[in-house]
Amino acid sequence: MAFCTITSKACLILVSLVFWAAAAGLFFIGGWVYNTYHHYNELTTANLTLIPASIILAAGVFMFILGICGCIAACKENKILLAVLFTVLLIILCAEVTAAGLAYGFREDVRKAVNDGLDDALQKYKGTMKDQMDYVQKELKCCGVKNATDWSSSKGWNNTKFVPDSCCIMKNCTEDDRKPLSKKIYQQGCYDELNSIFAKNLGYISGVSVSFAVLQILGMICSCILFCRSKEVRYEVLGGPNSGLRV
């Protein structure tokens, strides 16, 4: 049993140190999702991706704190800290499973938000909408929603026989270059490209949440073992050189 205690203690300390790396990973993924949304927030209302991202950012904060608490709890074998560690790990585990579930469940809503946002920007091609649509077409190397011919039905784009300059593969396009079927413009629609970005972000959230769940379960098991073993009290047997254990 002593070997089991030592092993659990060492394992909990190791897991606690890994928690800091896990927290950094959660911060990175959450920040990446927020940064990606910031680039396209005027164009699409796919803010549902921010809900699971916010959950894993909060989980990252708690995991960083737990890394410290876990090391102290393992070294001191403090029952209160071990109980708190187990409880908070369970809460974070539930939160991450929820984040993974939301990320998976929001896929259809995000697809619709991306499609509606792009279509709205194409029809209202003025001011902020124009700037955002031009940015997306240049950045993602795409044109229109489904393809370049979408511009022929745009109410905000007056010159419907041609596409905007942001669709051009090379700079300084002529009008002939900007015809919808020209080989000098991007033919791929922006919907597939932009939806792929948000879908990947949701996939990252799901993957990270599930991966770190295994680590947290290991931490919970180690904290349980140490909590149960901490009930044992050492005593010295009267009249004998050896000591024993009393539960």
C-alpha positions as a Markdown table, in Angstrom:
| # | Residue | x | y | z |
|---|---|---|---|---|
| 1 | Met | 0.0 | 0.0 | 0.0 |
| 2 | Ala | 2.9 | 2.3 | 0.7 |
| 3 | Phe | 4.1 | 1.8 | -2.8 |
| 4 | Cys | 0.7 | 2.7 | -4.1 |
| 5 | Thr | 0.7 | 5.9 | -2.1 |
| 6 | Ile | 4.1 | 7.0 | -3.3 |
| 7 | Thr | 3.2 | 6.1 | -6.9 |
| 8 | Ser | -0.1 | 8.1 | -6.6 |
| 9 | Lys | 1.7 | 11.0 | -5.1 |
| 10 | Ala | 4.3 | 11.1 | -7.8 |
| 11 | Cys | 1.7 | 10.7 | -10.5 |
| 12 | Leu | -0.5 | 13.5 | -9.0 |
| 13 | Ile | 2.6 | 15.9 | -8.9 |
| 14 | Leu | 3.4 | 15.0 | -12.5 |
| 15 | Val | -0.2 | 15.5 | -13.6 |
| 16 | Ser | -0.4 | 18.8 | -11.8 |
| 17 | Leu | 2.7 | 20.0 | -13.7 |
| 18 | Val | 1.1 | 18.9 | -16.9 |
| 19 | Phe | -2.0 | 20.9 | -15.9 |
| 20 | Trp | 0.1 | 24.1 | -16.5 |
| 21 | Ala | 0.9 | 23.0 | -20.0 |
| 22 | Ala | -2.8 | 22.0 | -20.5 |
| 23 | Ala | -3.9 | 25.4 | -19.3 |
| 24 | Ala | -1.5 | 27.0 | -21.9 |
| 25 | Gly | -3.1 | 24.8 | -24.6 |
| 26 | Leu | -6.6 | 25.9 | -23.6 |
| 27 | Phe | -5.6 | 29.5 | -23.5 |
| 28 | Phe | -4.1 | 29.2 | -27.0 |
| 29 | Ile | -7.1 | 27.4 | -28.6 |
| 30 | Gly | -9.6 | 29.8 | -26.9 |
| 31 | Gly | -7.6 | 32.9 | -28.0 |
| 32 | Trp | -7.3 | 31.5 | -31.5 |
| 33 | Val | -11.0 | 31.1 | -31.8 |
| 34 | Tyr | -11.7 | 34.6 | -30.5 |
| 35 | Asn | -9.0 | 36.1 | -32.8 |
| 36 | Thr | -10.5 | 34.3 | -35.8 |
| 37 | Tyr | -14.0 | 35.5 | -35.0 |
| 38 | His | -12.7 | 39.1 | -34.6 |
| 39 | His | -11.6 | 39.1 | -38.3 |
| 40 | Tyr | -15.0 | 38.2 | -39.6 |
| 41 | Asn | -17.4 | 39.4 | -36.9 |
| 42 | Glu | -18.9 | 42.2 | -39.1 |
| 43 | Leu | -19.6 | 39.7 | -41.8 |
| 44 | Thr | -21.1 | 36.7 | -40.0 |
| 45 | Thr | -23.0 | 36.1 | -36.8 |
| 46 | Ala | -21.2 | 32.9 | -36.1 |
| 47 | Asn | -20.7 | 34.0 | -32.5 |
| 48 | Leu | -21.9 | 30.6 | -31.3 |
| 49 | Thr | -18.3 | 29.5 | -31.6 |
| 50 | Leu | -17.4 | 31.9 | -28.8 |
| 51 | Ile | -19.5 | 30.0 | -26.2 |
| 52 | Pro | -17.4 | 26.8 | -26.1 |
| 53 | Ala | -14.3 | 28.9 | -26.5 |
| 54 | Ser | -15.2 | 30.9 | -23.4 |
| 55 | Ile | -15.8 | 27.7 | -21.5 |
| 56 | Ile | -12.3 | 26.3 | -22.3 |
| 57 | Leu | -10.7 | 29.7 | -21.4 |
| 58 | Ala | -12.4 | 29.5 | -18.0 |
| 59 | Ala | -11.3 | 25.9 | -17.7 |
| 60 | Gly | -7.7 | 27.0 | -18.5 |
| 61 | Val | -7.7 | 29.5 | -15.6 |
| 62 | Phe | -8.9 | 26.8 | -13.2 |
| 63 | Met | -6.4 | 24.2 | -14.5 |
| 64 | Phe | -3.5 | 26.6 | -13.9 |
| 65 | Ile | -4.6 | 27.2 | -10.3 |
| 66 | Leu | -5.2 | 23.5 | -9.9 |
| 67 | Gly | -1.6 | 22.8 | -11.0 |
| 68 | Ile | -0.4 | 24.7 | -7.9 |
| 69 | Cys | -3.0 | 23.1 | -5.6 |
| 70 | Gly | -2.3 | 19.6 | -6.9 |
| 71 | Cys | 1.4 | 19.9 | -6.1 |
| 72 | Ile | 0.7 | 21.1 | -2.6 |
| 73 | Ala | -2.0 | 18.6 | -1.9 |
| 74 | Ala | 0.2 | 15.7 | -3.1 |
| 75 | Cys | 3.2 | 16.8 | -0.9 |
| 76 | Lys | 1.2 | 17.6 | 2.2 |
| 77 | Glu | -1.5 | 14.9 | 1.7 |
| 78 | Asn | -3.9 | 17.5 | 3.0 |
| 79 | Lys | -7.4 | 16.0 | 2.9 |
| 80 | Ile | -9.2 | 19.3 | 2.4 |
| 81 | Leu | -7.0 | 20.2 | -0.6 |
| 82 | Leu | -7.4 | 16.7 | -2.0 |
| 83 | Ala | -11.1 | 16.9 | -1.7 |
| 84 | Val | -11.2 | 20.4 | -3.3 |
| 85 | Leu | -8.9 | 19.2 | -6.1 |
| 86 | Phe | -11.1 | 16.3 | -6.9 |
| 87 | Thr | -14.3 | 18.4 | -6.8 |
| 88 | Val | -12.9 | 21.2 | -9.1 |
| 89 | Leu | -11.4 | 18.6 | -11.5 |
| 90 | Leu | -14.9 | 17.0 | -11.7 |
| 91 | Ile | -16.5 | 20.4 | -12.4 |
| 92 | Ile | -13.9 | 21.2 | -15.1 |
| 93 | Leu | -14.3 | 17.8 | -16.6 |
| 94 | Cys | -18.1 | 18.4 | -16.9 |
| 95 | Ala | -17.4 | 21.9 | -18.4 |
| 96 | Glu | -15.1 | 20.5 | -21.0 |
| 97 | Val | -17.5 | 17.8 | -22.0 |
| 98 | Thr | -20.2 | 20.5 | -22.3 |
| 99 | Ala | -17.9 | 22.6 | -24.5 |
| 100 | Ala | -17.1 | 19.6 | -26.7 |
| 101 | Gly | -20.9 | 18.8 | -27.0 |
| 102 | Leu | -21.7 | 22.5 | -27.8 |
| 103 | Ala | -18.9 | 22.6 | -30.4 |
| 104 | Tyr | -20.3 | 19.6 | -32.1 |
| 105 | Gly | -24.0 | 20.7 | -31.8 |
| 106 | Phe | -23.4 | 24.2 | -33.1 |
| 107 | Arg | -22.0 | 23.1 | -36.5 |
| 108 | Glu | -25.3 | 23.5 | -38.4 |
| 109 | Asp | -26.1 | 26.8 | -36.8 |
| 110 | Val | -22.6 | 28.1 | -37.7 |
| 111 | Arg | -23.0 | 26.9 | -41.3 |
| 112 | Lys | -26.3 | 28.9 | -41.6 |
| 113 | Ala | -24.8 | 31.9 | -39.9 |
| 114 | Val | -21.8 | 31.9 | -42.4 |
| 115 | Asn | -24.1 | 31.5 | -45.4 |
| 116 | Asp | -26.6 | 34.2 | -44.3 |
| 117 | Gly | -23.7 | 36.6 | -43.4 |
| 118 | Leu | -22.0 | 36.3 | -46.7 |
| 119 | Asp | -25.2 | 36.5 | -48.7 |
| 120 | Asp | -26.2 | 39.7 | -46.7 |
| 121 | Ala | -22.8 | 41.2 | -47.3 |
| 122 | Leu | -23.0 | 40.5 | -51.1 |
| 123 | Gln | -26.4 | 42.0 | -51.4 |
| 124 | Lys | -25.5 | 45.1 | -49.2 |
| 125 | Tyr | -22.0 | 45.7 | -50.7 |
| 126 | Lys | -21.4 | 49.1 | -49.2 |
| 127 | Gly | -19.5 | 50.6 | -46.3 |
| 128 | Thr | -18.5 | 48.1 | -43.6 |
| 129 | Met | -20.0 | 45.2 | -45.5 |
| 130 | Lys | -18.0 | 46.1 | -48.6 |
| 131 | Asp | -14.7 | 46.3 | -46.5 |
| 132 | Gln | -15.4 | 42.9 | -44.9 |
| 133 | Met | -16.4 | 41.2 | -48.1 |
| 134 | Asp | -13.3 | 42.5 | -49.9 |
| 135 | Tyr | -11.1 | 41.4 | -46.9 |
| 136 | Val | -12.6 | 37.9 | -47.0 |
| 137 | Gln | -12.2 | 37.5 | -50.8 |
| 138 | Lys | -8.6 | 38.7 | -50.7 |
| 139 | Glu | -7.6 | 36.7 | -47.6 |
| 140 | Leu | -9.3 | 33.5 | -48.5 |
| 141 | Lys | -8.8 | 33.7 | -52.2 |
| 142 | Cys | -12.4 | 33.3 | -53.1 |
| 143 | Cys | -15.2 | 35.2 | -54.9 |
| 144 | Gly | -18.9 | 35.4 | -54.1 |
| 145 | Val | -20.8 | 33.1 | -51.8 |
| 146 | Lys | -21.0 | 29.9 | -53.8 |
| 147 | Asn | -19.0 | 31.1 | -56.8 |
| 148 | Ala | -18.1 | 34.2 | -58.8 |
| 149 | Thr | -21.4 | 34.3 | -60.7 |
| 150 | Asp | -23.2 | 35.3 | -57.4 |
| 151 | Trp | -22.1 | 38.9 | -58.1 |
| 152 | Ser | -24.5 | 39.1 | -61.1 |
| 153 | Ser | -27.4 | 39.1 | -58.7 |
| 154 | Ser | -26.0 | 41.5 | -56.1 |
| 155 | Lys | -28.2 | 44.5 | -55.3 |
| 156 | Gly | -25.4 | 46.5 | -53.7 |
| 157 | Trp | -22.9 | 45.9 | -56.6 |
| 158 | Asn | -24.0 | 48.1 | -59.5 |
| 159 | Asn | -21.7 | 46.7 | -62.2 |
| 160 | Thr | -23.1 | 43.2 | -62.2 |
| 161 | Lys | -21.4 | 42.2 | -65.5 |
| 162 | Phe | -18.1 | 42.2 | -63.6 |
| 163 | Val | -16.9 | 41.1 | -60.2 |
| 164 | Pro | -15.1 | 43.4 | -57.6 |
| 165 | Asp | -11.3 | 43.9 | -57.7 |
| 166 | Ser | -11.0 | 41.8 | -54.6 |
| 167 | Cys | -11.9 | 38.7 | -56.6 |
| 168 | Cys | -8.8 | 39.2 | -58.9 |
| 169 | Ile | -5.9 | 36.8 | -58.6 |
| 170 | Met | -3.5 | 39.4 | -59.8 |
| 171 | Lys | -3.5 | 43.2 | -59.1 |
| 172 | Asn | -4.6 | 45.8 | -61.6 |
| 173 | Cys | -7.3 | 43.7 | -63.3 |
| 174 | Thr | -9.1 | 45.1 | -66.3 |
| 175 | Glu | -12.8 | 44.8 | -66.8 |
| 176 | Asp | -12.3 | 41.9 | -69.2 |
| 177 | Asp | -10.3 | 40.2 | -66.4 |
| 178 | Arg | -13.1 | 40.7 | -64.0 |
| 179 | Lys | -15.8 | 38.8 | -65.9 |
| 180 | Pro | -17.5 | 36.1 | -63.8 |
| 181 | Leu | -16.0 | 33.2 | -65.9 |
| 182 | Ser | -12.6 | 34.7 | -66.3 |
| 183 | Lys | -9.6 | 32.6 | -65.4 |
| 184 | Lys | -8.0 | 35.7 | -63.8 |
| 185 | Ile | -10.4 | 35.7 | -60.9 |
| 186 | Tyr | -11.0 | 33.3 | -58.0 |
| 187 | Gln | -13.8 | 30.9 | -58.9 |
| 188 | Gln | -14.1 | 29.2 | -55.5 |
| 189 | Gly | -17.0 | 30.6 | -53.4 |
| 190 | Cys | -16.2 | 32.1 | -50.0 |
| 191 | Tyr | -18.8 | 30.0 | -48.1 |
| 192 | Asp | -16.8 | 26.8 | -48.2 |
| 193 | Glu | -13.6 | 28.5 | -47.2 |
| 194 | Leu | -15.1 | 30.5 | -44.3 |
| 195 | Asn | -17.2 | 27.7 | -43.0 |
| 196 | Ser | -14.1 | 25.5 | -43.0 |
| 197 | Ile | -12.3 | 27.9 | -40.7 |
| 198 | Phe | -15.2 | 27.9 | -38.2 |
| 199 | Ala | -15.7 | 24.2 | -38.5 |
| 200 | Lys | -12.0 | 23.6 | -37.8 |
| 201 | Asn | -12.1 | 25.9 | -34.7 |
| 202 | Leu | -15.1 | 23.9 | -33.3 |
| 203 | Gly | -13.1 | 20.7 | -34.1 |
| 204 | Tyr | -10.1 | 22.0 | -32.2 |
| 205 | Ile | -12.3 | 22.8 | -29.2 |
| 206 | Ser | -13.8 | 19.3 | -29.2 |
| 207 | Gly | -10.5 | 17.6 | -29.6 |
| 208 | Val | -8.7 | 19.5 | -26.9 |
| 209 | Ser | -11.6 | 19.1 | -24.5 |
| 210 | Val | -11.8 | 15.3 | -24.9 |
| 211 | Ser | -8.0 | 14.9 | -24.8 |
| 212 | Phe | -7.6 | 16.8 | -21.6 |
| 213 | Ala | -10.5 | 14.9 | -20.0 |
| 214 | Val | -8.3 | 11.8 | -19.9 |
| 215 | Leu | -5.6 | 13.8 | -17.9 |
| 216 | Gln | -8.2 | 15.1 | -15.5 |
| 217 | Ile | -9.6 | 11.7 | -14.8 |
| 218 | Leu | -6.1 | 10.5 | -14.0 |
| 219 | Gly | -5.7 | 13.4 | -11.6 |
| 220 | Met | -9.1 | 12.5 | -9.9 |
| 221 | Ile | -8.0 | 8.9 | -9.5 |
| 222 | Cys | -4.7 | 9.9 | -7.9 |
| 223 | Ser | -6.4 | 12.4 | -5.5 |
| 224 | Cys | -8.9 | 9.7 | -4.5 |
| 225 | Ile | -6.2 | 7.3 | -3.6 |
| 226 | Leu | -4.2 | 9.8 | -1.6 |
| 227 | Phe | -7.4 | 11.0 | 0.2 |
| 228 | Cys | -8.2 | 7.4 | 1.3 |
| 229 | Arg | -4.6 | 6.7 | 2.3 |
| 230 | Ser | -4.4 | 9.9 | 4.4 |
| 231 | Lys | -6.8 | 8.3 | 6.9 |
| 232 | Glu | -4.1 | 5.9 | 8.0 |
| 233 | Val | -2.3 | 6.9 | 11.2 |
| 234 | Arg | 1.1 | 5.6 | 12.1 |
| 235 | Tyr | 1.7 | 4.4 | 15.7 |
| 236 | Glu | 4.4 | 2.7 | 17.7 |
| 237 | Val | 3.7 | -0.7 | 19.2 |
| 238 | Leu | 4.3 | -0.8 | 22.9 |
| 239 | Gly | 7.2 | -3.1 | 23.9 |
| 240 | Gly | 8.4 | -3.6 | 20.3 |
| 241 | Pro | 10.8 | -1.9 | 17.9 |
| 242 | Asn | 8.5 | -1.9 | 15.0 |
| 243 | Ser | 5.7 | 0.4 | 14.1 |
| 244 | Gly | 2.3 | -0.4 | 12.6 |
| 245 | Leu | -0.6 | 1.2 | 10.9 |
| 246 | Arg | -4.0 | 1.8 | 12.4 |
| 247 | Val | -7.0 | 2.9 | 10.3 |
